[in-house]
Amino acid sequence: MLHLLWSVYDSVVHTTDIHLLLVGRSGTGKSHLAEQTKLLFRDPSSAKPMTADHVDHKMKQLRPTVGLNVIRVPALRPDGSVVLWDVGGHASLRNIWRSYFASCAAIVFVVDSTASKDEFEEDALLLAAMMRALSLRRTPFLIVSNKIDVEGHMSLREVQDRLRLVDIAASTADLAPPQNIASDSVSGFGGRVLRLMEVSALRGDGVKEAMTWIAEQAVRFSQLGTLADTSD
């Protein structure tokens, strides 16, 4: 517990850090995504070389997060670290997600592309509630469709439909993002800065592209948000 509290304190006091909040149901692969991000963006000048077998073994040894896992990824942005807050997704832990909303610069919402209809319904409800939160009205969202390495996984269009992204975006249209948004940031889901991308957190497929995009949006919108807040 002491280590956990110190990790949170250490990540908050570094003012140049950008914080990404990783959430989603338990078992969707958030911890694998966080760990794979750390491995893919490790500094080659200071990190020991890792073989493919070593990485594979490390990933397979991971277990679902209980509470909070804090991972610092300095190489994900050039002028400061990105800190990943991997928060447990068990139903008993979801009430603590909200306590991180005000301090995070972006949301990474992870879903399992092999999930059942009922599980996707739960995902859709969780995502809708977050997108309606006033404290996240300017916050970029990356929705990660994980486990594309599993045969029979759903396509991006199927995941989009199961999550009802178009309906959710329409219902939160009044929560407008800040002005002067770069055109390449806005998705087709209304005016929200939101992107749906598919990855295999276990193998690393698509992880670098997805995490690079959300880190760039987090930096951009944290700057715009500061300007907007000072003018409110």
N, C-alpha and C positions, 0 to 999 in steps of 0.2 A: 504493500500500500504506500509506503514512504517513497519507493522508487517511482510509482505511478504519479504521485503528487509532484515530485520533483521534475519528472518529465514534462508534465503540463506546465508547471511554472517556467521551466527552462525554455519551452517552445513559445510561450507568450511574451517573455521579457525581451526576446530578440526582435526588435522593432522592424528590422528589414525582412523578416520572414513573411511568407505568404502561407496561409493555412488552408488546406483542402480537407473538407469533411467527407469521409467515406462512410456511407450508410447503405442499408438494405437488409432484407431478411437474413437470418442466420443460414449459412450454407451456400450462399450465392457466390462466394469466392472473394470477398473483400480483402481478407488477410493475404491471400495469394496475389491479388492485384498490388497491394501495398509492398509486399516483399519483392515481387517481380520488378516493380518500379525502382526500388532501391538498388537492385542488382543491375538493371539495364542502364541506370544513370550514375553508377558509381564512378568515382574519379580514377581513371586508369593509371595516373601517376602515383597514387597512394594506395590503391587497392591491390591485393594479391590476385594473380590470375586465377580464374575459376574454370574448370573444365565443364563441358556440357553435362557429364554424369554427376558432377558435384552439384550443379544448379538443380538438376532433376531430383536428386536425393533431398536437397534442402527444401524444395517446394513440396515434395510429397510428405515431409515430416511436419508440415504446418498443421495447426489445429485452429478451430474457430476462436475468435477473440472473445474473451470474457471481460467486459469492462471497456478499457481503452488501451489501444496500442499506438504509441507515438513514434513515427519514423521521419527522420530528417533526411532530405535529399538535396544536398547543396548543388549538384550538377544539373538540376532541372531548370535553373534559371541563372543567368550570368551575374546578376548584381545582388544576390541574396539567396537564402535557402528556401526551399518549399518544405513545409512540414505537413505530413499526412496524419490526420486524426482518424484512425480506424476504430470505429465505435461498434461494440457488439450489437448484433441484430436480433437477438432473442426478444420475444415479446415483452419480457420483464425489464428489458434494458432500453426500450425505445423511448420511454418518457424522458431520458437524459439527452436525447438528440438535440432537443430544442435549446438546451443550455449552451450549445456550441454555435448556434445560428449567428449571433451577433458578432462573433469573433472570426468566423471563417470567410474567406474571399471567394469560395466556390464550393459547389456540392458535386460529389461523385456518387451517383445512385446506381448500385450494382444489382442486376437481375440475372437470374439463371435462365438461359435460353432453352433449357430442357425442362423447365418447370411445368407443373400441371395447370389446368384452367383455374382452379381455386387459388393456387399460389400466385398466379398472375393477377387475379382479382385483388388479392391482398396487397401486392406490389402497387397496383393502380391506386388503391385507396391511400397508401402511405405516401406515394409520390404527389398525389393531388393535395393532400393536407400540407405537405411541405411547400408546394408551389403557391399555396394560398396564404402562407405565413407572411405577414407584413414585413418582418425583419429580413426576409429573403427576396423582397420585390425587385431588387437590383442585382441579385446574385446569379451568376452563370451556373447552368446545370449541365453536367455530362452524365448521360445515362449509358451505362456500360452493359451491353448484352454479352455476358460471359459464357464460357464453356462451348465455344464453337468447335473445339476439338472433339466433342462428343457427337457421334453419329446420330442423325435425326434431330439435331437442334433446329430451332425455329429461325427463319430468315428475319432480317431487320424489319421488313414490312409486317410480318406476322407479330413480331414483338411490339411494334408501334401500335398495331390494332389492339392487341391484348391489353396494352397499357392505356389505351384511349388517349393518346397524346394530343391529338387534334382537339378533342373535347375539353381536355384539361387546360390547354393553352387558351381556348376560347373563353373558358370560365374564369380565367385569371387575366384577361386582357386589360382590365382596369388597373392592374398593378403594373403600370408602365415602367420600363427600365429608364435609366438616365438618358438625357439627350446626347446628340453628337456621337451616336454609336457607329462604329465602323461597319460598313455594309457586309463584310465577310464574317461578322460575329453573329448576326441575326439569323436564326434558323427559319425554316418554313412553318414553324409552329407559332403563329402570331408574332408578337414583338419580343417574345422572350429569347434570351440568349441561351439556347438549349441545343444540344446535339446528341444524337443516338449513334453509338459506334459499337462494333462488335470486336471482341477480343477472346483470346485464350490466355487467361492469367496463369495457367499452369505451364504452358509452353512459351508464352511471351508474345504470341502473334497479336499484332495491333496495339500492344500496350504502349509502346514508345510514342506512336502517333496520337493516341487518345490522351495520354497524360501531358504531352507537349502542348496540345490544343487547349486543354483546360487550364494549364499553368499560365499560358499566354493570356487567356480571357480573365483569369483571376487577377493578374497584374494590371491589366487594362481597366478592369471595372473597380478595383480597389482604389485606383487613382481617380476615376470618375466619381466614385462614391464619396470620396473625401471632399472633392469640389462641391458636389451636390449637398452634402451635409452642412458645409460651412455657409452655404447660401440659403438654407431653409429658414 
